[in-house]
Amino acid sequence: SSDIDGGIVVVGNAPTALLEVIQMIKEKVVKPALVIGMPVGFISAADSKEELAKMDVPFITNKGRKGGSPSAAAIVNALYKLI
């Protein structure tokens, strides 16, 4: 069991971080309740979001290379306001 299990994982900047989380989910190392994946950039950002969308885990993301930490923080804040 991991500290991530049942929690929310937020990736706002690095596509490599999101790809690592995806790999950990595939390997059943972690089982988060939600993954918010908003990496930004030209290299691997769009690809990592596409991979996240294929996962059997609840997620929030967008399409393309835009995103970033401000977008990820806005999503977390919006979820907090909903509860």
PDB file with SEQRES, HELIX, SHEET and CRYST1 records, atoms N, CA, C and O in Angstrom:
SEQRES   1 A   83  SER SER ASP ILE ASP GLY GLY ILE VAL VAL VAL GLY ASN          
SEQRES   2 A   83  ALA PRO THR ALA LEU LEU GLU VAL ILE GLN MET ILE LYS          
SEQRES   3 A   83  GLU LYS VAL VAL LYS PRO ALA LEU VAL ILE GLY MET PRO          
SEQRES   4 A   83  VAL GLY PHE ILE SER ALA ALA ASP SER LYS GLU GLU LEU          
SEQRES   5 A   83  ALA LYS MET ASP VAL PRO PHE ILE THR ASN LYS GLY ARG          
SEQRES   6 A   83  LYS GLY GLY SER PRO SER ALA ALA ALA ILE VAL ASN ALA          
SEQRES   7 A   83  LEU TYR LYS LEU ILE                                          
HELIX    1 AA1 PRO A   15  LYS A   26  1                                  12    
HELIX    2 AA2 ALA A   45  ALA A   53  1                                   9    
HELIX    3 AA3 SER A   69  LEU A   82  1                                  14    
SHEET    1 AA1 3 ILE A   8  VAL A  11  0                                        
SHEET    2 AA1 3 LEU A  34  GLY A  37  1                                        
SHEET    3 AA1 3 PHE A  59  THR A  61  1                                        
CRYST1    1.000    1.000    1.000  90.00  90.00  90.00 P 1           1          
ATOM      1  N   SER A   1       0.844  -1.184   0.000  1.00  0.00           N  
ATOM      2  CA  SER A   1       0.000   0.000   0.000  1.00  0.00           C  
ATOM      3  C   SER A   1       0.888   1.246   0.000  1.00  0.00           C  
ATOM      4  O   SER A   1       1.921   1.291   0.668  1.00  0.00           O  
ATOM      5  N   SER A   2       0.468   2.237  -0.751  1.00  0.00           N  
ATOM      6  CA  SER A   2       1.233   3.463  -0.908  1.00  0.00           C  
ATOM      7  C   SER A   2       0.463   4.631  -0.319  1.00  0.00           C  
ATOM      8  O   SER A   2      -0.753   4.557  -0.148  1.00  0.00           O  
ATOM      9  N   ASP A   3       1.168   5.708  -0.008  1.00  0.00           N  
ATOM     10  CA  ASP A   3       0.514   6.927   0.464  1.00  0.00           C  
ATOM     11  C   ASP A   3      -0.382   7.532  -0.609  1.00  0.00           C  
ATOM     12  O   ASP A   3      -1.287   8.307  -0.301  1.00  0.00           O  
ATOM     13  N   ILE A   4      -0.133   7.182  -1.858  1.00  0.00           N  
ATOM     14  CA  ILE A   4      -0.923   7.702  -2.971  1.00  0.00           C  
ATOM     15  C   ILE A   4      -2.261   6.970  -3.080  1.00  0.00           C  
ATOM     16  O   ILE A   4      -3.226   7.530  -3.601  1.00  0.00           O  
ATOM     17  N   ASP A   5      -2.333   5.746  -2.602  1.00  0.00           N  
ATOM     18  CA  ASP A   5      -3.558   4.959  -2.731  1.00  0.00           C  
ATOM     19  C   ASP A   5      -4.742   5.710  -2.139  1.00  0.00           C  
ATOM     20  O   ASP A   5      -4.716   6.130  -0.982  1.00  0.00           O  
ATOM     21  N   GLY A   6      -5.785   5.871  -2.956  1.00  0.00           N  
ATOM     22  CA  GLY A   6      -6.985   6.547  -2.506  1.00  0.00           C  
ATOM     23  C   GLY A   6      -6.891   8.058  -2.497  1.00  0.00           C  
ATOM     24  O   GLY A   6      -7.855   8.736  -2.144  1.00  0.00           O  
ATOM     25  N   GLY A   7      -5.752   8.592  -2.878  1.00  0.00           N  
ATOM     26  CA  GLY A   7      -5.553  10.038  -2.887  1.00  0.00           C  
ATOM     27  C   GLY A   7      -5.672  10.628  -4.281  1.00  0.00           C  
ATOM     28  O   GLY A   7      -5.982   9.937  -5.251  1.00  0.00           O  
ATOM     29  N   ILE A   8      -5.421  11.904  -4.349  1.00  0.00           N  
ATOM     30  CA  ILE A   8      -5.442  12.617  -5.621  1.00  0.00           C  
ATOM     31  C   ILE A   8      -4.005  12.928  -6.023  1.00  0.00           C  
ATOM     32  O   ILE A   8      -3.245  13.509  -5.248  1.00  0.00           O  
ATOM     33  N   VAL A   9      -3.642  12.536  -7.235  1.00  0.00           N  
ATOM     34  CA  VAL A   9      -2.311  12.841  -7.770  1.00  0.00           C  
ATOM     35  C   VAL A   9      -2.480  13.997  -8.747  1.00  0.00           C  
ATOM     36  O   VAL A   9      -3.311  13.934  -9.654  1.00  0.00           O  
ATOM     37  N   VAL A  10      -1.692  15.052  -8.562  1.00  0.00           N  
ATOM     38  CA  VAL A  10      -1.772  16.231  -9.422  1.00  0.00           C  
ATOM     39  C   VAL A  10      -0.417  16.449 -10.086  1.00  0.00           C  
ATOM     40  O   VAL A  10       0.600  16.611  -9.411  1.00  0.00           O  
ATOM     41  N   VAL A  11      -0.415  16.452 -11.416  1.00  0.00           N  
ATOM     42  CA  VAL A  11       0.790  16.739 -12.191  1.00  0.00           C  
ATOM     43  C   VAL A  11       0.482  17.970 -13.031  1.00  0.00           C  
ATOM     44  O   VAL A  11      -0.367  17.933 -13.922  1.00  0.00           O  
ATOM     45  N   GLY A  12       1.180  19.058 -12.738  1.00  0.00           N  
ATOM     46  CA  GLY A  12       0.886  20.305 -13.419  1.00  0.00           C  
ATOM     47  C   GLY A  12       1.942  20.768 -14.384  1.00  0.00           C  
ATOM     48  O   GLY A  12       1.733  21.757 -15.087  1.00  0.00           O  
ATOM     49  N   ASN A  13       3.073  20.089 -14.446  1.00  0.00           N  
ATOM     50  CA  ASN A  13       4.137  20.631 -15.269  1.00  0.00           C  
ATOM     51  C   ASN A  13       4.861  19.587 -16.115  1.00  0.00           C  
ATOM     52  O   ASN A  13       4.963  19.744 -17.331  1.00  0.00           O  
ATOM     53  N   ALA A  14       5.355  18.544 -15.500  1.00  0.00           N  
ATOM     54  CA  ALA A  14       6.271  17.630 -16.184  1.00  0.00           C  
ATOM     55  C   ALA A  14       5.559  16.423 -16.790  1.00  0.00           C  
ATOM     56  O   ALA A  14       4.982  15.618 -16.058  1.00  0.00           O  
ATOM     57  N   PRO A  15       5.592  16.287 -18.109  1.00  0.00           N  
ATOM     58  CA  PRO A  15       5.021  15.099 -18.740  1.00  0.00           C  
ATOM     59  C   PRO A  15       5.673  13.809 -18.246  1.00  0.00           C  
ATOM     60  O   PRO A  15       5.009  12.778 -18.137  1.00  0.00           O  
ATOM     61  N   THR A  16       6.957  13.865 -17.950  1.00  0.00           N  
ATOM     62  CA  THR A  16       7.652  12.664 -17.469  1.00  0.00           C  
ATOM     63  C   THR A  16       7.083  12.217 -16.124  1.00  0.00           C  
ATOM     64  O   THR A  16       7.024  11.018 -15.851  1.00  0.00           O  
ATOM     65  N   ALA A  17       6.671  13.145 -15.295  1.00  0.00           N  
ATOM     66  CA  ALA A  17       6.067  12.789 -14.007  1.00  0.00           C  
ATOM     67  C   ALA A  17       4.729  12.088 -14.231  1.00  0.00           C  
ATOM     68  O   ALA A  17       4.430  11.093 -13.571  1.00  0.00           O  
ATOM     69  N   LEU A  18       3.926  12.604 -15.158  1.00  0.00           N  
ATOM     70  CA  LEU A  18       2.643  11.967 -15.448  1.00  0.00           C  
ATOM     71  C   LEU A  18       2.855  10.576 -16.031  1.00  0.00           C  
ATOM     72  O   LEU A  18       2.142   9.639 -15.670  1.00  0.00           O  
ATOM     73  N   LEU A  19       3.819  10.431 -16.922  1.00  0.00           N  
ATOM     74  CA  LEU A  19       4.105   9.110 -17.497  1.00  0.00           C  
ATOM     75  C   LEU A  19       4.555   8.129 -16.413  1.00  0.00           C  
ATOM     76  O   LEU A  19       4.230   6.944 -16.479  1.00  0.00           O  
ATOM     77  N   GLU A  20       5.289   8.606 -15.432  1.00  0.00           N  
ATOM     78  CA  GLU A  20       5.732   7.743 -14.330  1.00  0.00           C  
ATOM     79  C   GLU A  20       4.534   7.307 -13.477  1.00  0.00           C  
ATOM     80  O   GLU A  20       4.448   6.146 -13.077  1.00  0.00           O  
ATOM     81  N   VAL A  21       3.623   8.222 -13.205  1.00  0.00           N  
ATOM     82  CA  VAL A  21       2.419   7.870 -12.444  1.00  0.00           C  
ATOM     83  C   VAL A  21       1.601   6.834 -13.215  1.00  0.00           C  
ATOM     84  O   VAL A  21       1.108   5.869 -12.631  1.00  0.00           O  
ATOM     85  N   ILE A  22       1.460   7.032 -14.520  1.00  0.00           N  
ATOM     86  CA  ILE A  22       0.727   6.083 -15.362  1.00  0.00           C  
ATOM     87  C   ILE A  22       1.374   4.698 -15.287  1.00  0.00           C  
ATOM     88  O   ILE A  22       0.680   3.690 -15.158  1.00  0.00           O  
ATOM     89  N   GLN A  23       2.695   4.656 -15.369  1.00  0.00           N  
ATOM     90  CA  GLN A  23       3.407   3.378 -15.291  1.00  0.00           C  
ATOM     91  C   GLN A  23       3.198   2.704 -13.936  1.00  0.00           C  
ATOM     92  O   GLN A  23       3.018   1.489 -13.860  1.00  0.00           O  
ATOM     93  N   MET A  24       3.224   3.498 -12.877  1.00  0.00           N  
ATOM     94  CA  MET A  24       3.014   2.950 -11.535  1.00  0.00           C  
ATOM     95  C   MET A  24       1.598   2.387 -11.380  1.00  0.00           C  
ATOM     96  O   MET A  24       1.397   1.381 -10.700  1.00  0.00           O  
ATOM     97  N   ILE A  25       0.625   3.039 -12.013  1.00  0.00           N  
ATOM     98  CA  ILE A  25      -0.752   2.528 -11.980  1.00  0.00           C  
ATOM     99  C   ILE A  25      -0.831   1.221 -12.756  1.00  0.00           C  
ATOM    100  O   ILE A  25      -1.442   0.257 -12.293  1.00  0.00           O  
ATOM    101  N   LYS A  26      -0.217   1.185 -13.930  1.00  0.00           N  
ATOM    102  CA  LYS A  26      -0.225  -0.036 -14.744  1.00  0.00           C  
ATOM    103  C   LYS A  26       0.405  -1.208 -14.003  1.00  0.00           C  
ATOM    104  O   LYS A  26      -0.059  -2.343 -14.108  1.00  0.00           O  
ATOM    105  N   GLU A  27       1.464  -0.926 -13.254  1.00  0.00           N  
ATOM    106  CA  GLU A  27       2.169  -1.970 -12.507  1.00  0.00           C  
ATOM    107  C   GLU A  27       1.514  -2.269 -11.169  1.00  0.00           C  
ATOM    108  O   GLU A  27       2.007  -3.094 -10.400  1.00  0.00           O  
ATOM    109  N   LYS A  28       0.393  -1.591 -10.890  1.00  0.00           N  
ATOM    110  CA  LYS A  28      -0.355  -1.757  -9.647  1.00  0.00           C  
ATOM    111  C   LYS A  28       0.465  -1.417  -8.416  1.00  0.00           C  
ATOM    112  O   LYS A  28       0.261  -1.985  -7.343  1.00  0.00           O  
ATOM    113  N   VAL A  29       1.392  -0.487  -8.578  1.00  0.00           N  
ATOM    114  CA  VAL A  29       2.183  -0.002  -7.450  1.00  0.00           C  
ATOM    115  C   VAL A  29       1.354   0.989  -6.646  1.00  0.00           C  
ATOM    116  O   VAL A  29       1.462   1.049  -5.421  1.00  0.00           O  
ATOM    117  N   VAL A  30       0.525   1.769  -7.342  1.00  0.00           N  
ATOM    118  CA  VAL A  30      -0.342   2.754  -6.701  1.00  0.00           C  
ATOM    119  C   VAL A  30      -1.751   2.665  -7.283  1.00  0.00           C  
ATOM    120  O   VAL A  30      -1.948   2.202  -8.407  1.00  0.00           O  
ATOM    121  N   LYS A  31      -2.719   3.115  -6.499  1.00  0.00           N  
ATOM    122  CA  LYS A  31      -4.107   3.154  -6.961  1.00  0.00           C  
ATOM    123  C   LYS A  31      -4.747   4.448  -6.453  1.00  0.00           C  
ATOM    124  O   LYS A  31      -5.456   4.443  -5.447  1.00  0.00           O  
ATOM    125  N   PRO A  32      -4.490   5.558  -7.160  1.00  0.00           N  
ATOM    126  CA  PRO A  32      -5.077   6.824  -6.730  1.00  0.00           C  
ATOM    127  C   PRO A  32      -6.573   6.876  -7.020  1.00  0.00           C  
ATOM    128  O   PRO A  32      -7.066   6.178  -7.905  1.00  0.00           O  
ATOM    129  N   ALA A  33      -7.291   7.708  -6.267  1.00  0.00           N  
ATOM    130  CA  ALA A  33      -8.721   7.902  -6.498  1.00  0.00           C  
ATOM    131  C   ALA A  33      -8.955   8.795  -7.712  1.00  0.00           C  
ATOM    132  O   ALA A  33      -9.987   8.695  -8.377  1.00  0.00           O  
ATOM    133  N   LEU A  34      -7.985   9.671  -7.997  1.00  0.00           N  
ATOM    134  CA  LEU A  34      -8.110  10.615  -9.105  1.00  0.00           C  
ATOM    135  C   LEU A  34      -6.721  11.056  -9.537  1.00  0.00           C  
ATOM    136  O   LEU A  34      -5.837  11.264  -8.707  1.00  0.00           O  
ATOM    137  N   VAL A  35      -6.540  11.196 -10.842  1.00  0.00           N  
ATOM    138  CA  VAL A  35      -5.298  11.760 -11.378  1.00  0.00           C  
ATOM    139  C   VAL A  35      -5.666  13.015 -12.163  1.00  0.00           C  
ATOM    140  O   VAL A  35      -6.467  12.970 -13.096  1.00  0.00           O  
ATOM    141  N   ILE A  36      -5.068  14.131 -11.768  1.00  0.00           N  
ATOM    142  CA  ILE A  36      -5.213  15.374 -12.509  1.00  0.00           C  
ATOM    143  C   ILE A  36      -3.910  15.553 -13.280  1.00  0.00           C  
ATOM    144  O   ILE A  36      -2.856  15.792 -12.690  1.00  0.00           O  
ATOM    145  N   GLY A  37      -3.990  15.435 -14.596  1.00  0.00           N  
ATOM    146  CA  GLY A  37      -2.789  15.497 -15.435  1.00  0.00           C  
ATOM    147  C   GLY A  37      -2.859  16.680 -16.379  1.00  0.00           C  
ATOM    148  O   GLY A  37      -3.624  16.668 -17.344  1.00  0.00           O  
ATOM    149  N   MET A  38      -2.059  17.706 -16.102  1.00  0.00           N  
ATOM    150  CA  MET A  38      -2.073  18.924 -16.904  1.00  0.00           C  
ATOM    151  C   MET A  38      -0.669  19.350 -17.344  1.00  0.00           C  
ATOM    152  O   MET A  38      -0.356  20.540 -17.312  1.00  0.00           O  
ATOM    153  N   PRO A  39       0.188  18.394 -17.756  1.00  0.00           N  
ATOM    154  CA  PRO A  39       1.531  18.803 -18.154  1.00  0.00           C  
ATOM    155  C   PRO A  39       1.498  19.727 -19.370  1.00  0.00           C  
ATOM    156  O   PRO A  39       0.570  19.698 -20.178  1.00  0.00           O  
ATOM    157  N   VAL A  40       2.521  20.531 -19.466  1.00  0.00           N  
ATOM    158  CA  VAL A  40       2.608  21.545 -20.509  1.00  0.00           C  
ATOM    159  C   VAL A  40       3.893  21.337 -21.297  1.00  0.00           C  
ATOM    160  O   VAL A  40       4.879  20.842 -20.751  1.00  0.00           O  
ATOM    161  N   GLY A  41       3.896  21.704 -22.564  1.00  0.00           N  
ATOM    162  CA  GLY A  41       5.128  21.667 -23.341  1.00  0.00           C  
ATOM    163  C   GLY A  41       4.973  20.983 -24.681  1.00  0.00           C  
ATOM    164  O   GLY A  41       3.928  20.420 -25.007  1.00  0.00           O  
ATOM    165  N   PHE A  42       6.047  21.050 -25.446  1.00  0.00           N  
ATOM    166  CA  PHE A  42       6.053  20.479 -26.785  1.00  0.00           C  
ATOM    167  C   PHE A  42       6.400  19.000 -26.780  1.00  0.00           C  
ATOM    168  O   PHE A  42       5.967  18.261 -27.663  1.00  0.00           O  
ATOM    169  N   ILE A  43       7.174  18.560 -25.799  1.00  0.00           N  
ATOM    170  CA  ILE A  43       7.671  17.182 -25.798  1.00  0.00           C  
ATOM    171  C   ILE A  43       6.902  16.350 -24.778  1.00  0.00           C  
ATOM    172  O   ILE A  43       6.999  16.587 -23.574  1.00  0.00           O  
ATOM    173  N   SER A  44       6.150  15.389 -25.257  1.00  0.00           N  
ATOM    174  CA  SER A  44       5.443  14.380 -24.461  1.00  0.00           C  
ATOM    175  C   SER A  44       4.211  14.887 -23.705  1.00  0.00           C  
ATOM    176  O   SER A  44       3.516  14.074 -23.095  1.00  0.00           O  
ATOM    177  N   ALA A  45       3.913  16.169 -23.716  1.00  0.00           N  
ATOM    178  CA  ALA A  45       2.759  16.663 -22.958  1.00  0.00           C  
ATOM    179  C   ALA A  45       1.466  16.068 -23.511  1.00  0.00           C  
ATOM    180  O   ALA A  45       0.691  15.469 -22.766  1.00  0.00           O  
ATOM    181  N   ALA A  46       1.233  16.228 -24.795  1.00  0.00           N  
ATOM    182  CA  ALA A  46       0.008  15.705 -25.402  1.00  0.00           C  
ATOM    183  C   ALA A  46      -0.038  14.179 -25.314  1.00  0.00           C  
ATOM    184  O   ALA A  46      -1.089  13.601 -25.038  1.00  0.00           O  
ATOM    185  N   ASP A  47       1.089  13.538 -25.546  1.00  0.00           N  
ATOM    186  CA  ASP A  47       1.149  12.073 -25.501  1.00  0.00           C  
ATOM    187  C   ASP A  47       0.833  11.539 -24.104  1.00  0.00           C  
ATOM    188  O   ASP A  47       0.117  10.548 -23.961  1.00  0.00           O  
ATOM    189  N   SER A  48       1.364  12.192 -23.087  1.00  0.00           N  
ATOM    190  CA  SER A  48       1.125  11.723 -21.724  1.00  0.00           C  
ATOM    191  C   SER A  48      -0.348  11.861 -21.355  1.00  0.00           C  
ATOM    192  O   SER A  48      -0.893  11.010 -20.652  1.00  0.00           O  
ATOM    193  N   LYS A  49      -0.994  12.922 -21.821  1.00  0.00           N  
ATOM    194  CA  LYS A  49      -2.426  13.113 -21.553  1.00  0.00           C  
ATOM    195  C   LYS A  49      -3.259  12.060 -22.285  1.00  0.00           C  
ATOM    196  O   LYS A  49      -4.257  11.576 -21.751  1.00  0.00           O  
ATOM    197  N   GLU A  50      -2.856  11.709 -23.496  1.00  0.00           N  
ATOM    198  CA  GLU A  50      -3.553  10.656 -24.242  1.00  0.00           C  
ATOM    199  C   GLU A  50      -3.429   9.317 -23.518  1.00  0.00           C  
ATOM    200  O   GLU A  50      -4.389   8.548 -23.461  1.00  0.00           O  
ATOM    201  N   GLU A  51      -2.254   9.040 -22.970  1.00  0.00           N  
ATOM    202  CA  GLU A  51      -2.056   7.795 -22.216  1.00  0.00           C  
ATOM    203  C   GLU A  51      -2.912   7.794 -20.957  1.00  0.00           C  
ATOM    204  O   GLU A  51      -3.482   6.763 -20.598  1.00  0.00           O  
ATOM    205  N   LEU A  52      -3.006   8.927 -20.287  1.00  0.00           N  
ATOM    206  CA  LEU A  52      -3.833   9.026 -19.090  1.00  0.00           C  
ATOM    207  C   LEU A  52      -5.292   8.717 -19.418  1.00  0.00           C  
ATOM    208  O   LEU A  52      -5.975   8.032 -18.656  1.00  0.00           O  
ATOM    209  N   ALA A  53      -5.758   9.219 -20.542  1.00  0.00           N  
ATOM    210  CA  ALA A  53      -7.148   9.007 -20.944  1.00  0.00           C  
ATOM    211  C   ALA A  53      -7.474   7.539 -21.218  1.00  0.00           C  
ATOM    212  O   ALA A  53      -8.642   7.151 -21.204  1.00  0.00           O  
ATOM    213  N   LYS A  54      -6.468   6.739 -21.461  1.00  0.00           N  
ATOM    214  CA  LYS A  54      -6.668   5.309 -21.710  1.00  0.00           C  
ATOM    215  C   LYS A  54      -6.704   4.486 -20.415  1.00  0.00           C  
ATOM    216  O   LYS A  54      -7.040   3.302 -20.438  1.00  0.00           O  
ATOM    217  N   MET A  55      -6.361   5.114 -19.300  1.00  0.00           N  
ATOM    218  CA  MET A  55      -6.243   4.396 -18.036  1.00  0.00           C  
ATOM    219  C   MET A  55      -7.608   4.110 -17.421  1.00  0.00           C  
ATOM    220  O   MET A  55      -8.577   4.833 -17.650  1.00  0.00           O  
ATOM    221  N   ASP A  56      -7.659   3.041 -16.637  1.00  0.00           N  
ATOM    222  CA  ASP A  56      -8.878   2.688 -15.916  1.00  0.00           C  
ATOM    223  C   ASP A  56      -8.817   3.300 -14.515  1.00  0.00           C  
ATOM    224  O   ASP A  56      -8.851   2.594 -13.508  1.00  0.00           O  
ATOM    225  N   VAL A  57      -8.726   4.622 -14.481  1.00  0.00           N  
ATOM    226  CA  VAL A  57      -8.680   5.373 -13.232  1.00  0.00           C  
ATOM    227  C   VAL A  57      -9.361   6.716 -13.510  1.00  0.00           C  
ATOM    228  O   VAL A  57      -9.207   7.267 -14.599  1.00  0.00           O  
ATOM    229  N   PRO A  58     -10.107   7.245 -12.547  1.00  0.00           N  
ATOM    230  CA  PRO A  58     -10.710   8.557 -12.771  1.00  0.00           C  
ATOM    231  C   PRO A  58      -9.619   9.607 -13.024  1.00  0.00           C  
ATOM    232  O   PRO A  58      -8.583   9.612 -12.359  1.00  0.00           O  
ATOM    233  N   PHE A  59      -9.865  10.484 -13.986  1.00  0.00           N  
ATOM    234  CA  PHE A  59      -8.850  11.483 -14.331  1.00  0.00           C  
ATOM    235  C   PHE A  59      -9.511  12.771 -14.811  1.00  0.00           C  
ATOM    236  O   PHE A  59     -10.672  12.793 -15.222  1.00  0.00           O  
ATOM    237  N   ILE A  60      -8.729  13.832 -14.742  1.00  0.00           N  
ATOM    238  CA  ILE A  60      -9.082  15.116 -15.340  1.00  0.00           C  
ATOM    239  C   ILE A  60      -7.864  15.573 -16.118  1.00  0.00           C  
ATOM    240  O   ILE A  60      -6.753  15.597 -15.590  1.00  0.00           O  
ATOM    241  N   THR A  61      -8.074  15.934 -17.366  1.00  0.00           N  
ATOM    242  CA  THR A  61      -6.990  16.443 -18.192  1.00  0.00           C  
ATOM    243  C   THR A  61      -7.588  17.293 -19.301  1.00  0.00           C  
ATOM    244  O   THR A  61      -8.796  17.525 -19.339  1.00  0.00           O  
ATOM    245  N   ASN A  62      -6.745  17.747 -20.187  1.00  0.00           N  
ATOM    246  CA  ASN A  62      -7.184  18.437 -21.396  1.00  0.00           C  
ATOM    247  C   ASN A  62      -6.421  17.836 -22.566  1.00  0.00           C  
ATOM    248  O   ASN A  62      -5.553  16.984 -22.376  1.00  0.00           O  
ATOM    249  N   LYS A  63      -6.739  18.273 -23.753  1.00  0.00           N  
ATOM    250  CA  LYS A  63      -6.040  17.760 -24.929  1.00  0.00           C  
ATOM    251  C   LYS A  63      -4.981  18.765 -25.372  1.00  0.00           C  
ATOM    252  O   LYS A  63      -5.126  19.973 -25.183  1.00  0.00           O  
ATOM    253  N   GLY A  64      -3.929  18.241 -25.957  1.00  0.00           N  
ATOM    254  CA  GLY A  64      -2.909  19.112 -26.515  1.00  0.00           C  
ATOM    255  C   GLY A  64      -1.771  19.403 -25.563  1.00  0.00           C  
ATOM    256  O   GLY A  64      -1.605  18.742 -24.538  1.00  0.00           O  
ATOM    257  N   ARG A  65      -0.982  20.419 -25.930  1.00  0.00           N  
ATOM    258  CA  ARG A  65       0.246  20.706 -25.195  1.00  0.00           C  
ATOM    259  C   ARG A  65       0.110  21.809 -24.162  1.00  0.00           C  
ATOM    260  O   ARG A  65       1.080  22.143 -23.482  1.00  0.00           O  
ATOM    261  N   LYS A  66      -1.086  22.381 -24.033  1.00  0.00           N  
ATOM    262  CA  LYS A  66      -1.274  23.450 -23.041  1.00  0.00           C  
ATOM    263  C   LYS A  66      -1.672  22.870 -21.700  1.00  0.00           C  
ATOM    264  O   LYS A  66      -2.206  21.764 -21.619  1.00  0.00           O  
ATOM    265  N   GLY A  67      -1.409  23.622 -20.657  1.00  0.00           N  
ATOM    266  CA  GLY A  67      -1.726  23.178 -19.300  1.00  0.00           C  
ATOM    267  C   GLY A  67      -0.836  23.908 -18.332  1.00  0.00           C  
ATOM    268  O   GLY A  67      -0.693  25.128 -18.411  1.00  0.00           O  
ATOM    269  N   GLY A  68      -0.235  23.176 -17.420  1.00  0.00           N  
ATOM    270  CA  GLY A  68       0.699  23.755 -16.474  1.00  0.00           C  
ATOM    271  C   GLY A  68       0.172  23.771 -15.052  1.00  0.00           C  
ATOM    272  O   GLY A  68      -0.982  23.435 -14.785  1.00  0.00           O  
ATOM    273  N   SER A  69       1.050  24.172 -14.153  1.00  0.00           N  
ATOM    274  CA  SER A  69       0.722  24.193 -12.735  1.00  0.00           C  
ATOM    275  C   SER A  69      -0.447  25.119 -12.404  1.00  0.00           C  
ATOM    276  O   SER A  69      -1.276  24.754 -11.570  1.00  0.00           O  
ATOM    277  N   PRO A  70      -0.555  26.310 -13.021  1.00  0.00           N  
ATOM    278  CA  PRO A  70      -1.727  27.152 -12.722  1.00  0.00           C  
ATOM    279  C   PRO A  70      -3.050  26.464 -13.091  1.00  0.00           C  
ATOM    280  O   PRO A  70      -4.036  26.593 -12.365  1.00  0.00           O  
ATOM    281  N   SER A  71      -3.074  25.746 -14.196  1.00  0.00           N  
ATOM    282  CA  SER A  71      -4.282  25.014 -14.602  1.00  0.00           C  
ATOM    283  C   SER A  71      -4.592  23.892 -13.617  1.00  0.00           C  
ATOM    284  O   SER A  71      -5.746  23.691 -13.237  1.00  0.00           O  
ATOM    285  N   ALA A  72      -3.571  23.174 -13.212  1.00  0.00           N  
ATOM    286  CA  ALA A  72      -3.762  22.079 -12.257  1.00  0.00           C  
ATOM    287  C   ALA A  72      -4.265  22.617 -10.916  1.00  0.00           C  
ATOM    288  O   ALA A  72      -5.155  22.026 -10.304  1.00  0.00           O  
ATOM    289  N   ALA A  73      -3.700  23.726 -10.463  1.00  0.00           N  
ATOM    290  CA  ALA A  73      -4.132  24.331  -9.202  1.00  0.00           C  
ATOM    291  C   ALA A  73      -5.571  24.833  -9.301  1.00  0.00           C  
ATOM    292  O   ALA A  73      -6.329  24.726  -8.337  1.00  0.00           O  
ATOM    293  N   ALA A  74      -5.951  25.377 -10.448  1.00  0.00           N  
ATOM    294  CA  ALA A  74      -7.321  25.844 -10.641  1.00  0.00           C  
ATOM    295  C   ALA A  74      -8.310  24.680 -10.556  1.00  0.00           C  
ATOM    296  O   ALA A  74      -9.401  24.831 -10.006  1.00  0.00           O  
ATOM    297  N   ILE A  75      -7.933  23.528 -11.094  1.00  0.00           N  
ATOM    298  CA  ILE A  75      -8.794  22.342 -11.022  1.00  0.00           C  
ATOM    299  C   ILE A  75      -8.951  21.892  -9.572  1.00  0.00           C  
ATOM    300  O   ILE A  75     -10.059  21.587  -9.130  1.00  0.00           O  
ATOM    301  N   VAL A  76      -7.848  21.852  -8.837  1.00  0.00           N  
ATOM    302  CA  VAL A  76      -7.909  21.465  -7.424  1.00  0.00           C  
ATOM    303  C   VAL A  76      -8.805  22.443  -6.657  1.00  0.00           C  
ATOM    304  O   VAL A  76      -9.640  22.018  -5.858  1.00  0.00           O  
ATOM    305  N   ASN A  77      -8.641  23.728  -6.892  1.00  0.00           N  
ATOM    306  CA  ASN A  77      -9.470  24.727  -6.214  1.00  0.00           C  
ATOM    307  C   ASN A  77     -10.944  24.579  -6.570  1.00  0.00           C  
ATOM    308  O   ASN A  77     -11.806  24.709  -5.702  1.00  0.00           O  
ATOM    309  N   ALA A  78     -11.241  24.309  -7.839  1.00  0.00           N  
ATOM    310  CA  ALA A  78     -12.628  24.118  -8.268  1.00  0.00           C  
ATOM    311  C   ALA A  78     -13.243  22.888  -7.593  1.00  0.00           C  
ATOM    312  O   ALA A  78     -14.398  22.927  -7.168  1.00  0.00           O  
ATOM    313  N   LEU A  79     -12.477  21.798  -7.492  1.00  0.00           N  
ATOM    314  CA  LEU A  79     -12.972  20.602  -6.815  1.00  0.00           C  
ATOM    315  C   LEU A  79     -13.240  20.886  -5.350  1.00  0.00           C  
ATOM    316  O   LEU A  79     -14.238  20.430  -4.791  1.00  0.00           O  
ATOM    317  N   TYR A  80     -12.346  21.643  -4.731  1.00  0.00           N  
ATOM    318  CA  TYR A  80     -12.505  21.996  -3.323  1.00  0.00           C  
ATOM    319  C   TYR A  80     -13.790  22.807  -3.125  1.00  0.00           C  
ATOM    320  O   TYR A  80     -14.521  22.584  -2.160  1.00  0.00           O  
ATOM    321  N   LYS A  81     -14.061  23.738  -4.028  1.00  0.00           N  
ATOM    322  CA  LYS A  81     -15.279  24.554  -3.923  1.00  0.00           C  
ATOM    323  C   LYS A  81     -16.540  23.698  -4.119  1.00  0.00           C  
ATOM    324  O   LYS A  81     -17.587  23.983  -3.538  1.00  0.00           O  
ATOM    325  N   LEU A  82     -16.429  22.659  -4.935  1.00  0.00           N  
ATOM    326  CA  LEU A  82     -17.575  21.780  -5.153  1.00  0.00           C  
ATOM    327  C   LEU A  82     -17.953  20.992  -3.908  1.00  0.00           C  
ATOM    328  O   LEU A  82     -19.123  20.679  -3.686  1.00  0.00           O  
ATOM    329  N   ILE A  83     -16.942  20.677  -3.097  1.00  0.00           N  
ATOM    330  CA  ILE A  83     -17.240  19.910  -1.892  1.00  0.00           C  
ATOM    331  C   ILE A  83     -17.509  20.828  -0.727  1.00  0.00           C  
ATOM    332  O   ILE A  83     -17.779  20.360   0.379  1.00  0.00           O  
TER     333      ILE A  83                                                      
END                                                                             
